[in-house]
Amino acid sequence: MSAAETLVDRTARAAQWRFASTIVGALSRFAIGVLLARLLTPSDFGVVALAMVVLGFAQPFGDLGIAGAVVQRRDLTVRHVRAAFTLATIGGVAIAAALAAAAPFAAMLVRDARVTPILRVLSIGFALQGTAVAAGGLLRRRLDFRRLFFIDSASYLVGYGAVAATLAVRGYGVWSLAWGGLVQTVLTAVAQLSVAAHPMTPLVAGREMGDLLHFGLGSGTSSWINYIALNADNFIVGRTLGAASLGLYARAYTLMNLPYTYAASVMSGVLFPAFAQIQEDVPRLRRAYLVMTRLTALVAAGSMGTMAIAAPYLIRTLYGSRWNGAVTPLQILCGAGYFRALYNIGGIVAQATGQVYGELRRQLLYAVLVVGGALAGSRYGLAGVAIGVAFAIVAMFAAIGQLALRITDTSWREYGRVQRSVLLIGAITCACALGARLSLERLEAPGFMLAIGILSAAAVPWCIGALWTVGDPDLQVLHAHLPRWCLKTAELVRLRSSQLVNS
């Protein structure tokens, strides 16, 4: 078996485990979340949520981007691993100490004194996470997502399903969530250090630390700016339009982001280490980038259009009529959702090839555009904010796309060509969804029937189009990893479509 085939096999298996992790994680979080919601008050969750905002802001500075540097570096030596362990441990301890000291000030900013002790407990996790940063990076570098699946699933189930739930039953309130989160962090760190054992002797070496920090600082800063960009619109909506409007806007953005959360993000975790292994082989990197662009576009085009069409009935069916204010911003954001999914693939290419400072400049532009767009749009309500953010997303797509195309030596013409067929599939899918909506509206069908009917009408052409796409000889590299029935059906779909065209 060739090296290319070996990497494809490992990447496919990693993607399967990553997908399993996403599904199991979503189900367990939903189930345990329902249980904890019955045992605790909204105020308990709110205090922890405020603390998590502060922790999320500090996260990129905690690991200094070292985990990504371990994954991305072409020639990783034992000295690099020791240096990574040293840097991440020092960084984790330093950030933990800073958070503990600044906790009262953070509580003043979020206007809730209860955040101070909770933040101090949760900040201990930074020190613990730091010791396992290098180990986690090594697991991702090896595409060992099977072990990561078991580590993540087990630590969450024990931390929240056992510890937090038990403490909640015993009346510990908000502290049940805090201690549950800390236990999860401890278990994750211990498990990663156990299964990805590496030399833990500290090493202070200028060359190796410089190699890691050159990538890590750029990647960490880029993540920090991206965090600001992804949360600035929420902050602006909350400050200018109120908490109720923020709830509507956040729900709309979450729904728009679902295809990325449960499809693109599954692949992004796998693609980064896979792309990093072929970063110097530009032709292979280009082929991989274009294949993933096509598959991502296949998911995004149909789902975004269908969601925009079904939005009035989908929102009402899922959340009730009081959430109708989320419909218009959701429809606007869906127009940009296609570009949101695609620019993520370009960002992975930049990260995998070490072009973190090129990505950093574009993330800074994105943050500025999100803030500016949200501020300008807030004068016109949620629809205005959505338009401003959508503009920022499209601009980010163009900026990061230009960087990825330059890295892979690809033209915009070729980039557009690989998307043509899936955009046609998306258009047919949306046409069927719109036809179903208009027909059911004329029949005055109930809202939930309209939602189900629209989604069902879209599912049929999309599934046929997806089978036609995966049966393409250009995607032959994936065929060995498809179920036999799927491959046979895809071949039949392509045969029938060829017969229809030629008849």
Secondary structure, DSSP 8 states (H G I E B T S, - for coil): --HHHHHHHHHHHHHHHHHHHHHHHHHHHHHHHHHHHHHS-HHHHHHHHHHHHHHHHHHHHHHTTHHHHHHH-SS--HHHHHHHHHHHHHHHHHHHHHHHHHHHHHHHHHT-TTHHHHHHHHHHHHHHHHHHHHHHHHHHHTT-HHHHHHHHHHHHIIIIIIIIHHHHHTT-THHHHHHHHHHHHHHHHHHHHHHT---------HHHHHHHHHHHHHHHHHHHHHHHHHHHHHHHHHHHH-HHHHHHHHHHHHHHTHHIIIIIHHHHHHHHHHHHHTTT-HHHHHHHHHHHHHHHHHHHHHHHHHHHHHHHHHHHHHH-GGGGGGHHHHHHHHHHHHHHHHHHHHHHHHHHTT-HHHHHHHHHHHHHHHHHHHHHHGGGHHHHHHHHHHHHHHHHHHHHHHHHHHHHT--HHHHHHHHHHHHHHHHHHHHHHHHHHHHHHHTT--HHHHHHHHHHHHHHHHHHHHHHHHTSGGGHHHHTTS-HHHHHHHHHHHHHHHHHHH-
